[in-house]
Amino acid sequence: MNVKSNDEIEKLKNIGQIVADTLVLMKEKAKPGMTSKELDEIGFEYLDKFGAKSAPKVTYNFPGYTCISINHKIAHGIPSETKLKKGDLINIDVSAELYGYFADTGGTFTLENTNPHYERLCKATIDSMYAGIFAAKANKKISDIGKAIQKTAKSYNYNIIENLGSHGVGKALHEEPKFISSIYDDNDKRILSNGSVITVEPFLSNGSNYANESQDGWTLYINKNHRAAQFEHSIIVTDGEPIILTIPSSGRFF
């Protein structure tokens, strides 16, 4: 969507903060021995408190309220009876709708453990995400986002999961512009417009370049010996700095 009023901006910020706070809460509540389904219920209860509805469930009838992906399973993981373990690398993706407006956010963390390799991967992914965010400017090429992400990932010597990318959001979970690559594509001549609402969500890996779809029809995974991190904000493109919609009320993002 393209925002046309301050009222639309405020509604997008509202649902943006709700999904961001849900993500932060789920990270804080995640404990070894808890199932990913139990963690998902915590996310549902928080969204429900505000009347927000799970976007993947509303849009695709996803079998969960949030996506929880563990270790080499990197995206669209189905909440299940799988128990979380200390040292797991966990990705949570939260998207929701309220009053017809959608926002989407995500983040990756290590459960109750400090793994310097995972911490570096997460930092590189956060830095790549912000590089992409601040490359997103009205009347500039969409491919500038991927160019900035790729440059940052390369500086850390990490791979990018090339078949996962960012997308339009706002009045639906997935809108135009469709797939926004996290690598530079010289053939992508699309231009960002002022007020366009998009996500920026790179996936960086310590070895893999592509995600595969599992037999459950949802979960995306990479080589079992590799790991990946994803961080995501929803933003509004402007002529200057973008408006980041998915800022938690605490003001911190992981």
N, C-alpha and C positions, 0 to 999 in steps of 0.2 A: 504494500500500500504506500501511498504518498500522503503524508499528513497535511491537512488543510486548515487546522485550527489549533489553538492552545488547548482547547478542551480535549482534542484527540491526543495531544502530547501528554496531558495529565493522566488520561485513562491508560495510555501505554506505560507511563511511569508507574502507575499504581499496580498493574498486573506484573510489571517487570520487577518491582520490589518484592511482591509476594512470592514469585518463583525463586528469586535470589535468596530470600529469607528461608524458604523451604529447603533449598540446597544447603545452606549453612547449617540449619537445624539437623538435617539428616546426617551431615558429616559429623557434627558434634555428638549425635546419638548413636552412631555406628560403634558397635562393640564386638569383640571376638565372641563367638558362640551364638550371636543373633543371626537369624536367617535373613536373607535379602528380602523375603516377603514381609517380614516384620518391619524392616526398615522402610519398605515401600508404604506400609500402612501408616507409619509416622508422617510420611510425606502427604499421603491422602488426607489425614486428619487436619494437618495444618492448612492445606489448600481449602478444604471444606469449611474451615472456620471463617473464611472470607467469602465463601460462595463461589470460589474459583473451581473450574472443572479441568481435569486432566486432559490436555490437548491430544496426546496420542490415543487415549481411550475414546474421546469424542470423535476424533478424525478418522482413526484407523481401527477402532475396536481392539487396541493393543491389550494384551493380557496382563496389565499392570497399570499403576497410576504414574509411575516414573520408570525410567530405564536405568537399571543397575548392572554394570558390566564389570567383571572381575578378572584380573590378570590378563591372559592373552585374549580373552573375550573383551572387545574394546568399545562396542556400541550396541544399542538396542537390546541389551540384556534383559531377559524376562525375570522379574522377581520370583523367587522360588523358595524351596525348603533348604537350599544350599546354605550352609553355615559359614559366616564370615570368619576368617582366621587372621591372627596377628601377622602382619607383614604383607597381607594382600594389597595389591594395587587396585583401587576401586574407582570406577568412574560413575558418577550420577548425573543424569540429564533430566532436568525438570522443565516442562513446558505446560502452560495452562491458559485457559480462556476465562475472561470475566467481562460481562456486558458487551460481548462481541469483539473484544480485543485480546490478542494473543501475544505472549512473550516466551522466550526460550533461552535457557541458560544451562551451563554444565561445568563440571570440574572433576579433577582427578586427585586422589590422595592415597597415601600409604596408611594402613590401619594400625594404629598404636605401635609404630616402629619408625625409626629413622634410617632409611636406606639412602646413602649418598647418591647412588646411581639413579634411583627413582626421583629423588629430590631435584637433581640436576635436570632430568627429563621434564619434570613438571615446570621448573623455572623457565626452561627453554620454550616450552609450549605457551606459557603465559606471556613471555616476551614476544613470541611470534604472533600471538593473538593481538596484543596491543599494537604491534607494528602494522598488522593488517587493518586494525580499527582506524589508526591515524593516517593511513593511506587512502581511506575511503572519503572522497570529497566530491561534491557536486560538480558535474561537467567533466570529471576525470574518468578514465577507463576503469571498468570493473577489474580488469586484469592487474591493475596496480596493487590490488589487495593481495593477490597471490604472489606477485613479485616481491612485496615487502615481507610476507610470511616466509617465502623460500629463502630470501637473503638471510633472515634471522636464523632459521633452522640450520642453514649451511654453516653459519658462524659457530654453531654448537656441534656441528658434525652429526646431526640427526637426519633420519629419513622423514619424508612426509607421506602419509597415507593418501595416495593420489586419487582414489575413487570415492573419497568422502570429502564433502565440502560444505560451504555456507549456503544461505538461501534467503529469499525474501520472507517476511513474516509481518504480522500486524492484524489483518482481518481474517486470517487463516494461519494454520501452523506452517504451511509451505506455500509460498506465493512466488510470483515473478519479483525479482529476477531468480530464475531457477538456478541450478547448480553453479556456485561460485567457487572456482578452483583455488586450492591453496598452493598451487604452483603457477608460475607465469605461463600464460598462453598468449602468444603473439597474435593468434588468429581470433581471439575474443575481442571484438570491436565494440562491445556494449558500453554504454556510458551511464554513469550514476546520475540520478536526478536529485535535485534539492528536495528534501523531505522524504526520500525513500527509506523504508524501514527494512533492515536486513539483519542477519546474524553474521558474526565472524567467529568461526570455530575450527581452527586447525587441529589436526591429529598428527603428532610427531611420534616417531618410533625409533627404537635403538637397533632396528634391523630390517623391518618389513616395509614394503612400499604399497601393498594392496591388502584390503580386507576381503575376506570370504564370507559368504552367507551360510549359516548352519542349517541343519535339517529342520529346525523348528520354524523356519521361515522368517525369523526376526533377527536373532543374534548374529552380530558380525565379529569375526575372529581373525587373528593373525597366527603366525608360527608360534607354537607353544613355548619356544625358547626366547621369544621376543616379547617386549612390552610396548605399550603406547599410552600417551596421555592426550587428553582433550580438554580445552577450556573454551568457554563460549559466552559471549555477551550478545544481546540484542541492542541495536543502535539505530538512531535516526541520522541519516546523512545530511550534512549542511555544507555551506560554502567554506566554513572554517572547521573548528573542532567538532566531531560528531557528538550527539547527545547519547550517552550510554544509559540505557533504560534499566538494565538488570543490576543495579547497585543495591546491595542489602542495606537494611536500616542501620546496621552496625558500621557501615561505611567501608568494611574490609571485604576483600574477595579472596578467600583462602590464604 
